[in-house]
Amino acid sequence: MILVAGPDVDGLGDALEALGAEVVRVEGIANRESLSAAGLEDADTLVLTDMDDASAIPVAKEANPDIKVVTYATDSLPEFARGQTDLAIDPALLSAEVVADELVEGLVGEQAE
C-alpha cells in the first residue's frame, strides 16, 4: 500500500492507481493521527507532495521503520528530514508516470523476495 500525503497536483496518486497500486490518500495535514488513520503501520511507501508536511517523515519512520519515504515536490526537503527520506524527486525532472512505474516495480520486487 502507498500512502499519498499532500495535494497531488502532478497526479502521482492517479498514475500509481493506473498501474494497479493500492493508494490511500492521507486526509488533511500529515501527522501521526492522519497517517495512522490512513494505515501507516501497514504501508510500504509514503509519498509526500508538500514539504510543509515534512515533519511527518520522522513520525512515519518511528511508527513503521520499514516504510520507504518518497518526496515528490518542487520545494526543497528540509535538512532535518533528509536522512530519513529514501528518495526526493522534483516533478519538473520526472513525470508522475515515470515515478509511479519505478515505485510500483520496486514494490513488486520487494514482495517477491
C-alpha positions as CSV (number, residue, x, y, z in Angstrom):
1,M,0.0,0.0,0.0
2,I,1.2,3.5,-0.8
3,L,0.1,6.5,1.2
4,V,0.0,9.8,-0.6
5,A,0.0,12.9,1.6
6,G,-0.5,16.4,0.4
7,P,-2.0,18.0,-2.6
8,D,-1.4,15.7,-5.6
9,V,-1.3,18.4,-8.3
10,D,1.0,16.4,-10.5
11,G,-1.2,13.3,-10.4
12,L,1.2,10.8,-8.9
13,G,-1.5,9.1,-7.0
14,D,-3.6,8.6,-10.1
15,A,-0.6,7.3,-12.0
16,L,0.1,4.8,-9.2
17,E,-3.6,3.7,-9.3
18,A,-3.4,3.3,-13.1
19,L,-0.6,0.8,-12.6
20,G,-2.7,-1.2,-10.1
21,A,-1.1,0.1,-6.8
22,E,-3.2,0.3,-3.7
23,V,-3.2,4.0,-2.9
24,V,-4.6,5.6,0.2
25,R,-4.7,9.4,0.4
26,V,-4.0,10.9,3.7
27,E,-6.7,13.3,4.7
28,G,-5.7,16.8,6.0
29,I,-2.3,17.6,7.4
30,A,0.1,14.6,7.5
31,N,0.5,14.0,11.2
32,R,0.5,11.0,13.5
33,E,-3.3,10.8,13.7
34,S,-4.0,11.2,9.9
35,L,-1.2,8.9,8.9
36,S,-2.3,6.2,11.4
37,A,-5.9,6.5,10.2
38,A,-4.7,6.0,6.6
39,G,-2.9,2.8,7.5
40,L,0.7,3.8,8.2
41,E,1.6,0.7,10.1
42,D,0.8,-1.5,7.1
43,A,2.0,0.9,4.3
44,D,5.0,0.1,2.1
45,T,5.6,3.7,0.9
46,L,4.8,7.2,2.0
47,V,4.7,9.8,-0.7
48,L,4.8,13.4,0.4
49,T,3.9,16.1,-2.1
50,D,4.1,19.1,0.3
51,M,7.3,19.9,2.2
52,D,5.2,21.8,4.8
53,D,4.3,18.2,5.9
54,A,8.0,17.1,6.2
55,S,7.6,16.6,9.9
56,A,5.6,13.6,9.0
57,I,8.7,11.8,7.8
58,P,10.3,11.1,11.2
59,V,6.8,10.3,12.6
60,A,6.3,7.7,9.8
61,K,9.7,6.1,10.3
62,E,9.1,5.8,14.0
63,A,5.8,4.1,13.6
64,N,6.9,2.0,10.6
65,P,10.7,1.7,10.4
66,D,10.4,-0.3,7.1
67,I,8.4,2.3,5.2
68,K,10.0,3.9,2.2
69,V,9.6,7.7,2.1
70,V,9.5,9.5,-1.2
71,T,9.0,13.2,-1.7
72,Y,7.6,14.4,-5.0
73,A,7.6,18.2,-4.8
74,T,9.2,21.3,-6.2
75,D,10.0,22.6,-2.7
76,S,13.3,21.7,-1.0
77,L,13.3,19.0,1.5
78,P,14.2,20.4,5.0
79,E,17.5,19.4,6.4
80,F,16.1,17.6,9.4
81,A,14.2,15.1,7.1
82,R,16.9,14.4,4.5
83,G,18.5,11.5,6.4
84,Q,15.2,9.7,6.7
85,T,14.0,10.2,3.1
86,D,14.7,7.4,0.7
87,L,14.1,9.4,-2.5
88,A,13.4,13.0,-3.3
89,I,12.1,13.8,-6.7
90,D,11.3,17.1,-8.4
91,P,8.2,16.8,-10.6
92,A,9.9,19.1,-13.2
93,L,12.5,16.4,-13.7
94,L,10.5,13.2,-13.8
95,S,6.8,12.8,-14.7
96,A,4.3,11.2,-12.4
97,E,4.0,8.2,-14.8
98,V,7.8,7.5,-14.7
99,V,7.9,7.8,-10.9
100,A,4.8,5.6,-10.5
101,D,6.3,3.0,-12.7
102,E,9.5,2.9,-10.7
103,L,7.7,2.8,-7.3
104,V,5.4,0.0,-8.4
105,E,8.2,-2.0,-9.9
106,G,10.1,-1.6,-6.6
107,L,7.2,-2.8,-4.6
108,V,6.6,-5.8,-6.8
109,G,10.3,-6.7,-6.5
110,E,10.3,-6.4,-2.7
111,Q,7.2,-8.5,-2.3
112,A,8.8,-11.3,-4.5
113,E,11.8,-11.6,-2.1
